[in-house]
Amino acid sequence: MAEQPAMIKIDDKEYKIEDLSDNAKAQLQGVQVAEAEIKRLNIQLALAQTARNAYMQAFKAALPAND
């Protein structure tokens, strides 16, 4: 059984990656790099938000009691 060619779907139309021009392949690679960077940055953001929440809890615990 032959392997299916790699495809990409853009605006509800499918394209064989092997049929794309070199320029289109380079642009696709740029999109993939950008998507990977967005994913990495979202993970970094989640880590920073978690740290901020932990610092806020520690800060609140360190405040003097209002008696």
N, C-alpha and C positions, 0 to 999 in steps of 0.2 A: 504494500500500500504506500503510495507516494505521500510525502509530507505536504501539508497545505502551506502555501506561501504566507509569509508574515503580512498581515493587513493592518491598516489603520483606518478608523472611521472618523471623518470630519464632516460636520453639518449633515449627518444622516447619509453620507456617501462613503463607500468603502474604496480604499486604494491599496494596491499591492505596493509594499515598500520598495521592492526591487525595481519597480517601474518608475519610481519617482526620479526627478532630475537630481543631480548632485546638489544643486542649490536647495531644493525642497528637502533633501535628506539632511543637509546642514541645518536648515531651519528647524526641522523636527528634532534634531539633536539638541539645539538650543532650548526648545520647549521642554524637552525631557530633563535637561540640566536645571532649568528654572523650577520645574515641578519638584525635583529632588531637593533643591535649596529651600523651597517653601515648606516642604515636609520637615526638613532639618530645623528650620527656624521655628516652626510650630511646636516641635518637641522642646526646643530651647525656651520658648515662651511658657510652655506648661511647667517646665522645671523652675523658671523664675517666679511664676505665680505661686507654685507650691512653696518655694522658699519664702516669698513675701508673706504668705499666710502663716507659716511657722514663726517667722519673726514677729508678726503682729500678735500672735498668741503669746509669745514670750514677752513682748513689750507690755501687753495688757496685764500679764501676771506680775510684772515688775513694778507696775504703778502702785502708789500708796493707796491704801484702802480709804474709802470715803465713809467715815464714821460720824 
